[in-house]
Amino acid sequence: MLIVLYIFGAVLIVWGIYRMKTDDGLFGKNRKSKNIFNLLLMGEASGLGQFLSGIVCIIIGIIAFVLK
């Protein structure tokens, strides 16, 4: 069951990186500020939100493995 969490986390990280590189933001002059504004406005739908959620999934998987 933990393998599913790792795979889902990896998919979210890759998808988040792709979205951060390709999405246009409403505000901001550079890509970093546009991604931060997208995260604040759209939440998980932004590339940065997906990237951070993927990292959290993998961390939770590691913690669950250690506690098991």
C-alpha positions as CSV (number, residue, x, y, z in Angstrom):
1,M,0.0,0.0,0.0
2,L,2.9,2.3,0.6
3,I,4.1,1.9,-2.9
4,V,0.9,3.6,-4.1
5,L,1.7,6.6,-1.9
6,Y,5.2,6.8,-3.4
7,I,4.0,6.5,-7.0
8,F,1.2,9.1,-6.4
9,G,3.8,11.5,-4.8
10,A,6.2,11.0,-7.8
11,V,3.4,11.6,-10.3
12,L,2.3,14.8,-8.4
13,I,5.9,16.1,-8.4
14,V,6.4,15.5,-12.1
15,W,3.0,17.0,-13.0
16,G,3.7,20.0,-10.7
17,I,7.1,20.7,-12.4
18,Y,5.4,20.5,-15.8
19,R,2.6,22.8,-14.7
20,M,5.0,25.3,-13.2
21,K,7.0,25.5,-16.4
22,T,4.0,25.8,-18.8
23,D,1.2,27.7,-17.0
24,D,0.8,31.4,-17.3
25,G,0.0,33.4,-14.2
26,L,-2.3,36.3,-13.7
27,F,0.1,38.4,-11.7
28,G,3.9,38.5,-11.4
29,K,6.8,39.4,-13.5
30,N,8.8,36.2,-13.4
31,R,7.9,32.5,-13.3
32,K,8.5,32.2,-9.5
33,S,6.1,35.0,-8.5
34,K,3.5,33.8,-11.0
35,N,3.6,30.3,-9.5
36,I,3.3,31.7,-5.9
37,F,0.3,33.8,-6.9
38,N,-1.3,30.8,-8.7
39,L,-0.8,28.8,-5.5
40,L,-2.5,31.5,-3.4
41,L,-5.4,31.9,-5.9
42,M,-6.0,28.4,-7.1
43,G,-4.5,26.3,-4.4
44,E,-3.9,22.7,-5.3
45,A,-4.7,23.3,-9.0
46,S,-1.5,25.2,-9.4
47,G,1.8,23.6,-10.3
48,L,3.5,24.6,-7.1
49,G,0.6,23.1,-5.1
50,Q,0.9,19.8,-6.9
51,F,4.7,19.8,-6.5
52,L,4.4,20.5,-2.7
53,S,1.7,17.8,-2.3
54,G,3.9,15.3,-4.0
55,I,6.7,16.0,-1.6
56,V,4.3,15.7,1.3
57,C,3.0,12.3,0.0
58,I,6.5,10.9,-0.2
59,I,7.3,12.2,3.3
60,I,4.2,10.6,4.7
61,G,5.1,7.4,3.0
62,I,8.5,7.4,4.6
63,I,7.1,8.2,8.0
64,A,4.5,5.4,7.6
65,F,7.3,3.0,6.6
66,V,9.4,3.9,9.6
67,L,6.4,3.5,12.0
68,K,5.4,0.2,10.5
